[in-house]
Every structure is written in C-alpha cells, then in structure tokens.
C-alpha cells in the first residue's frame, strides 16, 4: 500500500506542476481551462497557486489518513489509491500533451 501512496503523491505533484504550467499564462490563440470543475472553482476562488497549495495539502492529508486509519479496510484503501493513481496519471499525460501542443516549456521556463 505504501507504493500506491507514494505513486499517488508523486503523480499529484506532477499533475499540480503540469496544471500550473498550462494555466499560469494565457497562450495566444488557445483557450486552456481546468477540466476538473472543483479545481476550476478553487482556482477561480483563491487563485491558481493558492488553489494548487490547498489541493496539495488535501491530497497529503487524505493519503496520511488512509495510511493511518483502521476504520477503512485495506482492500478499500488500495482500491481507492489505485483509482487515484490511474486518474491522476491520465491527467498528467493529458497536461503534458497540452504543454507540447501549446509549445511551452514543461519546466515552466519562458
């Protein structure tokens, strides 16, 4: 289960970085938006960077809870983390494809 937790945190960090790269500056001729309506609302409400920080804190807290609680069966924890890994992995791939299509640096340069 620890490998799933680490994968969840690593992919979440990659998702947050690639989201930041995609949304930090408008790209002429493109309309780039956040696909997750909850994240979109959060970014509109508090801003992109604070929203990503809140999202990161919630992710870390949720993973820590799952690793430490005895109230949730182990198979449910593993299934949930596996689902998050798959969904977040898809988001990272999608964001990276957008970064390539937009012609911007994945390092956030320029």
C-alpha positions as CSV (number, residue, x, y, z in Angstrom):
1,X,0.0,0.0,0.0
2,X,2.9,2.3,0.6
3,X,3.9,2.2,-3.1
4,X,0.4,3.2,-4.1
5,X,0.6,6.1,-1.6
6,X,4.0,7.2,-2.9
7,X,2.7,6.9,-6.5
8,X,-0.4,9.0,-5.6
9,X,1.7,11.7,-4.1
10,X,4.3,11.7,-6.9
11,X,1.6,11.8,-9.6
12,X,-0.3,14.5,-7.7
13,X,2.8,16.6,-7.6
14,X,3.3,16.1,-11.4
15,X,-0.3,16.9,-12.0
16,X,-0.1,20.1,-10.0
17,X,3.1,21.2,-11.8
18,X,1.8,20.5,-15.3
19,X,-1.5,22.2,-14.4
20,X,0.5,25.2,-13.2
21,X,2.5,25.3,-16.4
22,X,-0.7,25.0,-18.6
23,X,-2.7,27.6,-16.7
24,X,-0.2,30.2,-15.4
25,X,-0.1,32.4,-18.6
26,X,-2.6,32.6,-21.5
27,X,-1.2,31.3,-24.8
28,X,-2.3,33.4,-27.8
29,X,-4.8,31.5,-29.9
30,X,-5.6,28.9,-27.2
31,X,-8.3,28.6,-24.5
32,X,-6.8,26.4,-21.8
33,X,-9.1,25.6,-18.9
34,X,-9.1,23.2,-15.9
35,X,-11.2,20.1,-16.7
36,X,-12.0,19.3,-13.0
37,X,-14.9,21.6,-12.0
38,X,-14.0,21.5,-8.3
39,X,-10.4,22.5,-9.1
40,X,-11.6,25.2,-11.5
41,X,-13.8,26.6,-8.8
42,X,-10.9,26.6,-6.3
43,X,-8.6,28.3,-8.8
44,X,-11.2,31.0,-9.6
45,X,-11.9,31.5,-5.9
46,X,-8.4,31.7,-4.4
47,X,-6.1,31.8,-7.4
48,X,-4.0,29.2,-9.2
49,X,-1.0,28.9,-6.9
50,X,-3.1,29.1,-3.6
51,X,-5.5,26.6,-5.1
52,X,-2.8,24.2,-6.0
53,X,-1.3,24.5,-2.5
54,X,-4.8,23.8,-1.0
55,X,-5.2,20.8,-3.3
56,X,-1.7,19.5,-2.4
57,X,-2.4,19.8,1.4
58,X,-5.8,18.0,1.0
59,X,-4.0,15.2,-1.0
60,X,-1.3,14.8,1.6
61,X,-3.8,14.8,4.4
62,X,-6.1,12.2,2.6
63,X,-3.1,9.9,1.9
64,X,-1.9,10.2,5.5
65,X,-5.4,9.4,6.8
66,X,-5.7,6.4,4.6
67,X,-2.3,5.1,5.7
68,X,-3.1,5.5,9.4
69,X,-6.8,4.8,9.9
70,X,-8.0,1.4,10.9
71,X,-11.6,2.3,10.1
72,X,-11.2,1.7,6.3
73,X,-10.5,-1.9,5.2
74,X,-7.1,-2.4,3.5
75,X,-8.7,-3.5,0.2
76,X,-10.8,-0.3,0.1
77,X,-7.7,1.8,0.7
78,X,-5.7,0.0,-2.0
79,X,-8.6,0.3,-4.5
80,X,-9.1,4.0,-3.8
81,X,-5.4,4.8,-4.1
82,X,-5.2,2.7,-7.3
83,X,-8.1,4.6,-8.8
84,X,-6.4,7.9,-7.9
85,X,-3.2,6.8,-9.5
86,X,-4.9,5.9,-12.7
87,X,-7.0,9.1,-12.9
88,X,-4.1,11.3,-11.9
89,X,-1.8,9.6,-14.3
90,X,-4.3,10.3,-17.1
91,X,-4.4,13.9,-16.0
92,X,-0.6,14.2,-16.2
93,X,-0.5,12.7,-19.6
94,X,-3.3,15.0,-20.8
95,X,-1.5,18.0,-19.3
96,X,1.8,17.1,-20.9
97,X,0.2,16.7,-24.3
98,X,-1.3,20.1,-23.8
99,X,2.1,21.5,-22.9
100,X,3.5,20.1,-26.1
101,X,0.6,21.3,-28.3
102,X,0.9,24.8,-26.7
103,X,4.7,24.8,-27.4
104,X,5.6,25.8,-23.9
105,X,8.4,24.5,-21.7
106,X,7.4,21.7,-19.3
107,X,9.9,23.3,-16.9
108,X,7.8,26.4,-16.7
109,X,10.6,28.5,-18.4
110,X,9.7,31.3,-20.7
